[in-house]
Every structure is written in structure tokens, then in C-alpha cells.
Amino acid sequence: MRIRKLRMGWDVGGWHCDRNKTSRDALVLLEALDEVLQPLGKWRGSLRGPLTKLAGVPLICEMLALCGLRDVSSFDLTIAIDTPLGWP
């Protein structure tokens, strides 16, 4: 069984509060094949729903599905997060 080496970039949208309805996250999914990254999918929208309802593996699987990858049985995933940690 081949373990897929997946890499996900997550650009975290601004403040996900009830007043900010336009905040959107962005995901991009890549697969490392022989040291070359191949694009698998991307998504843009709000992760607020999945983040408040899911955790652990179900959350990861939902994020993969949003990028178009479903039914992956064995994978090694690295997630790089660009998150606002405070005001500039």
C-alpha cells in the first residue's frame, strides 16, 4: 500500500465573527511525487462550520474533500498555516 505524501497550505481568513460575513479561508492541496509537488486541488470559502463541528481525523478528511480528494485510505499530511496572530 502506497502512502500518499500530501501537503496543504491554509490561508486563514480574517476574524470569523458574526459581523464579518465576507471572511474566507483558502486551501491548496499538493502531492509530493518523487520530490516534485503536484497540485491536487484548491478551495476558497469559510471553514467556520467544519471547525466548530469537527475535530481530528474527520476535520482533516473534510478539508481534503473540500479540495477534491475523497476516499484516501493512507496518507502523510503536512499542513502549513498562515494565520493572523495579531494586528499588524
Backbone as a printed PyTorch tensor [residue, N CA C, xyz], in Angstrom:
tensor([[[  0.8340,  -1.1690,   0.0000],
         [  0.0000,   0.0000,   0.0000],
         [  0.8900,   1.2460,   0.0000]],

        [[  0.6300,   2.1460,  -0.9250],
         [  1.4060,   3.3740,  -1.0400],
         [  0.8060,   4.4470,  -0.1330]],

        [[  1.6570,   5.0810,   0.6440],
         [  1.2250,   6.1910,   1.4820],
         [  1.4200,   7.4730,   0.6810]],

        [[  0.3350,   8.1880,   0.4660],
         [  0.3960,   9.4390,  -0.2920],
         [  0.9670,  10.5430,   0.5940]],

        [[  1.9350,  11.2680,   0.0670],
         [  2.5450,  12.3880,   0.7860],
         [  1.8520,  13.6690,   0.3390]],

        [[  0.9880,  14.1720,   1.2060],
         [  0.1830,  15.3440,   0.8800],
         [  0.6670,  16.5580,   1.6530]],

        [[  0.5660,  17.7100,   1.0010],
         [  0.9270,  18.9840,   1.6130],
         [ -0.2350,  19.9600,   1.4030]],

        [[ -0.6850,  20.5830,   2.4760],
         [ -1.8030,  21.5190,   2.3760],
         [ -1.3700,  22.8820,   2.9020]],

        [[ -1.6610,  23.9130,   2.1320],
         [ -1.4700,  25.2790,   2.5830],
         [ -2.8200,  25.8490,   2.9540]],

        [[ -2.8950,  26.5240,   4.0950],
         [ -4.1530,  27.0680,   4.5840],
         [ -3.9460,  28.5500,   4.8890]],

        [[ -4.5650,  29.3890,   4.0940],
         [ -4.5610,  30.8270,   4.3560],
         [ -5.8160,  31.1120,   5.1670]],

        [[ -5.6270,  31.3870,   6.4420],
         [ -6.7470,  31.5770,   7.3540],
         [ -7.3860,  32.9380,   7.0990]],

        [[ -8.7030,  32.9240,   6.9030],
         [ -9.4350,  34.1670,   6.7060],
         [ -9.4070,  35.0200,   7.9610]],

        [[ -9.7060,  36.2850,   7.7910],
         [ -9.7380,  37.2180,   8.9240],
         [-10.7750,  36.8020,   9.9520]],

        [[-11.0120,  37.6210,  10.8910],
         [-11.8690,  37.3260,  12.0370],
         [-13.1980,  36.6910,  11.6260]],

        [[-13.4150,  35.4620,  12.0400],
         [-14.6530,  34.7370,  11.7480],
         [-15.6710,  35.0490,  12.8480]],

        [[-16.2650,  36.1960,  12.7240],
         [-17.2810,  36.5800,  13.7020],
         [-18.5750,  36.8700,  12.9540]],

        [[-19.6390,  36.9860,  13.6790],
         [-20.9470,  37.2080,  13.0570],
         [-21.0180,  38.5210,  12.2710]],

        [[-20.2110,  39.4970,  12.6340],
         [-20.2230,  40.7770,  11.9200],
         [-19.4350,  40.7270,  10.6140]],

        [[-18.5180,  39.7940,  10.4750],
         [-17.6600,  39.7270,   9.2900],
         [-18.0960,  38.5620,   8.4110]],

        [[-19.0970,  38.7640,   7.5800],
         [-19.6570,  37.6960,   6.7500],
         [-18.7990,  37.4150,   5.5130]],

        [[-17.8280,  38.2760,   5.1970],
         [-17.0490,  38.1100,   3.9710],
         [-15.7190,  37.4160,   4.2010]],

        [[-15.3980,  37.0710,   5.4360],
         [-14.1260,  36.4140,   5.7300],
         [-14.0880,  35.0390,   5.0720]],

        [[-13.0010,  34.7550,   4.3530],
         [-12.8780,  33.4620,   3.6790],
         [-11.4960,  32.8750,   3.9030]],

        [[-11.4690,  31.5600,   4.0220],
         [-10.2230,  30.8160,   4.0970],
         [ -9.8770,  30.3430,   2.6910]],

        [[ -8.6380,  29.9540,   2.5020],
         [ -8.2230,  29.3650,   1.2280],
         [ -7.3530,  28.1420,   1.5310]],

        [[ -7.6000,  27.0670,   0.8070],
         [ -6.8160,  25.8370,   0.9280],
         [ -6.2340,  25.4890,  -0.4300]],

        [[ -5.0210,  24.9760,  -0.4240],
         [ -4.4430,  24.4020,  -1.6350],
         [ -3.8260,  23.0670,  -1.2260]],

        [[ -4.0370,  22.0470,  -2.0470],
         [ -3.5670,  20.7050,  -1.7410],
         [ -2.5830,  20.2470,  -2.8040]],

        [[ -1.4280,  19.7790,  -2.3520],
         [ -0.3690,  19.2940,  -3.2410],
         [  0.0110,  17.8780,  -2.8430]],

        [[  0.5470,  17.1370,  -3.7930],
         [  1.0750,  15.8020,  -3.5000],
         [  2.5390,  15.7640,  -3.8980]],

        [[  3.3820,  15.2520,  -3.0010],
         [  4.8100,  15.1140,  -3.2680],
         [  5.0430,  13.7770,  -3.9820]],

        [[  5.4300,  13.8720,  -5.2390],
         [  5.7430,  12.6880,  -6.0430],
         [  7.1770,  12.8020,  -6.5180]],

        [[  8.0340,  11.9200,  -6.0170],
         [  9.4520,  11.9420,  -6.3980],
         [ 10.0540,  13.3300,  -6.2460]],

        [[  9.8370,  13.9430,  -5.0880],
         [ 10.3880,  15.2530,  -4.7450],
         [  9.8250,  16.4120,  -5.5690]],

        [[  8.7520,  16.1780,  -6.3170],
         [  8.0860,  17.2230,  -7.0850],
         [  6.6710,  17.3690,  -6.5420]],

        [[  6.2590,  18.6090,  -6.3010],
         [  4.9110,  18.8550,  -5.7960],
         [  3.9410,  19.0130,  -6.9580]],

        [[  2.8910,  18.1920,  -6.9500],
         [  1.8590,  18.2350,  -7.9810],
         [  0.5760,  18.7780,  -7.3620]],

        [[ -0.0460,  19.7830,  -7.9930],
         [ -1.3060,  20.3070,  -7.4530],
         [ -2.4320,  19.2830,  -7.5670]],

        [[ -3.2150,  19.1570,  -6.4960],
         [ -4.3620,  18.2440,  -6.4850],
         [ -5.6920,  18.9790,  -6.4360]],

        [[ -5.7050,  20.1390,  -5.8030],
         [ -6.9620,  20.8700,  -5.7090],
         [ -6.8270,  22.1010,  -4.8570]],

        [[ -7.8520,  22.9290,  -4.9330],
         [ -7.8870,  24.1380,  -4.1180],
         [ -9.3340,  24.4430,  -3.7630]],

        [[ -9.5010,  25.2850,  -2.7650],
         [-10.8340,  25.6320,  -2.2900],
         [-10.7690,  26.9980,  -1.6290]],

        [[-11.8620,  27.7530,  -1.7160],
         [-11.9570,  29.0420,  -1.0360],
         [-13.3630,  29.1810,  -0.4660]],

        [[-13.4410,  29.4930,   0.7970],
         [-14.7170,  29.6260,   1.4720],
         [-14.4950,  29.7720,   2.9650]],

        [[-15.5210,  29.5520,   3.7410],
         [-15.4160,  29.6770,   5.1910],
         [-15.3250,  28.2980,   5.8360]],

        [[-14.2920,  28.0880,   6.6230],
         [-14.1260,  26.8370,   7.3770],
         [-14.7720,  26.9100,   8.7660]],

        [[-15.4630,  27.9900,   9.0220],
         [-16.0520,  28.1670,  10.3490],
         [-16.9560,  26.9890,  10.7290]],

        [[-17.8150,  26.5510,   9.8170],
         [-18.7110,  25.4260,  10.1070],
         [-17.9630,  24.1500,  10.4640]],

        [[-17.0770,  23.6630,   9.5640],
         [-16.3350,  22.4440,   9.8930],
         [-15.4900,  22.5710,  11.1630]],

        [[-14.8990,  23.7450,  11.3920],
         [-14.0500,  23.9180,  12.5700],
         [-14.8340,  23.8770,  13.8700]],

        [[-16.1090,  24.2500,  13.8350],
         [-16.9090,  24.2280,  15.0580],
         [-17.6230,  22.8940,  15.2600]],

        [[-17.6870,  22.0620,  14.2090],
         [-18.4060,  20.7850,  14.3110],
         [-17.5070,  19.5600,  14.3280]],

        [[-16.2960,  19.6790,  13.7830],
         [-15.4260,  18.5210,  13.6230],
         [-14.0880,  18.7320,  14.3160]],

        [[-13.3920,  17.6330,  14.5620],
         [-12.0500,  17.6890,  15.1370],
         [-11.2740,  16.4610,  14.6710]],

        [[ -9.9740,  16.5280,  14.7550],
         [ -9.1230,  15.3850,  14.4510],
         [ -9.2430,  14.9020,  13.0200]],

        [[ -9.2540,  13.5910,  12.8470],
         [ -9.2830,  12.9750,  11.5140],
         [-10.5220,  13.3850,  10.7060]],

        [[-11.7240,  13.4420,  11.2930],
         [-12.8750,  13.8900,  10.4990],
         [-12.6860,  15.3030,   9.9330]],

        [[-12.0740,  16.2060,  10.7060],
         [-11.8190,  17.5570,  10.2040],
         [-10.8160,  17.5250,   9.0570]],

        [[ -9.7590,  16.7700,   9.2120],
         [ -8.7430,  16.6470,   8.1470],
         [ -9.3820,  16.0840,   6.8820]],

        [[-10.1950,  15.0420,   7.0270],
         [-10.8530,  14.4370,   5.8560],
         [-11.7950,  15.4250,   5.1790]],

        [[-12.4770,  16.2540,   5.9560],
         [-13.3560,  17.2770,   5.3820],
         [-12.5450,  18.3050,   4.6000]],

        [[-11.4120,  18.7250,   5.1280],
         [-10.5640,  19.6910,   4.4280],
         [-10.0120,  19.0930,   3.1320]],

        [[ -9.6350,  17.8200,   3.1680],
         [ -9.1770,  17.1450,   1.9500],
         [-10.3030,  17.0590,   0.9260]],

        [[-11.5070,  16.7330,   1.3970],
         [-12.6580,  16.6250,   0.4960],
         [-12.9920,  17.9670,  -0.1400]],

        [[-12.8700,  19.0490,   0.6260],
         [-13.1290,  20.3730,   0.0700],
         [-12.1840,  20.6710,  -1.0980]],

        [[-10.9910,  20.1130,  -1.0430],
         [-10.0080,  20.2960,  -2.1280],
         [-10.1830,  19.2440,  -3.2280]],

        [[-11.1890,  18.3950,  -3.0990],
         [-11.4860,  17.4210,  -4.1420],
         [-10.9080,  16.0390,  -3.9360]],

        [[-10.2690,  15.7930,  -2.8060],
         [ -9.6800,  14.4750,  -2.5500],
         [-10.5630,  13.7130,  -1.5730]],

        [[-11.1850,  12.6610,  -2.0720],
         [-12.0610,  11.8410,  -1.2510],
         [-11.5530,  10.3950,  -1.2510]],

        [[-11.9470,   9.6610,  -0.2610],
         [-11.6320,   8.2250,  -0.1810],
         [-10.1400,   7.9360,  -0.2570]],

        [[ -9.3460,   8.7140,   0.4340],
         [ -7.9240,   8.4110,   0.5230],
         [ -7.7330,   7.5840,   1.7930]],

        [[ -7.1320,   6.4170,   1.6520],
         [ -7.0560,   5.4980,   2.7880],
         [ -5.7700,   5.6610,   3.5950]],

        [[ -4.6790,   6.0400,   2.9660],
         [ -3.4160,   6.1100,   3.6770],
         [ -2.6350,   7.3320,   3.1910]],

        [[ -2.3860,   8.2660,   4.1130],
         [ -1.6800,   9.4640,   3.6950],
         [ -0.8360,  10.0300,   4.8310]],

        [[  0.1630,  10.7910,   4.4420],
         [  1.0280,  11.5440,   5.3430],
         [  0.7840,  13.0030,   4.9820]],

        [[  0.1660,  13.7600,   5.8760],
         [ -0.2430,  15.1280,   5.5730],
         [  0.5050,  16.1300,   6.4340]],

        [[  1.0430,  17.1470,   5.7790],
         [  1.6280,  18.2950,   6.4580],
         [  0.7700,  19.4990,   6.1170]],

        [[  0.3530,  20.2530,   7.1390],
         [ -0.4550,  21.4470,   6.9160],
         [  0.3730,  22.6630,   7.3390]],

        [[  0.5240,  23.6000,   6.4040],
         [  1.2140,  24.8630,   6.6900],
         [  0.1350,  25.9330,   6.8120]],

        [[  0.0940,  26.5910,   7.9570],
         [ -0.9790,  27.5520,   8.2350],
         [ -0.4110,  28.9710,   8.2930]],

        [[ -1.0260,  29.8470,   7.5210],
         [ -0.7220,  31.2720,   7.5780],
         [ -1.8630,  31.9060,   8.3610]],

        [[ -1.6110,  32.1690,   9.6150],
         [ -2.6860,  32.6620,  10.4770],
         [ -2.3800,  34.0510,  11.0170]],

        [[ -3.3920,  34.8910,  11.1040],
         [ -3.1570,  36.2060,  11.7270],
         [ -3.0220,  36.0230,  13.2410]],

        [[ -1.8860,  36.3600,  13.7660],
         [ -1.6530,  36.1870,  15.2040],
         [ -1.8450,  37.4850,  15.9690]],

        [[ -2.1810,  38.5130,  15.2890],
         [ -2.3950,  39.7990,  15.9450],
         [ -2.5120,  40.8840,  14.8860]],

        [[ -2.7580,  42.0640,  15.3310],
         [ -2.8690,  43.1790,  14.3890],
         [ -1.4900,  43.5390,  13.8680]],

        [[ -1.3990,  43.9100,  12.5900],
         [ -0.0780,  44.3040,  12.0380],
         [  0.4240,  45.5900,  12.6830]]])
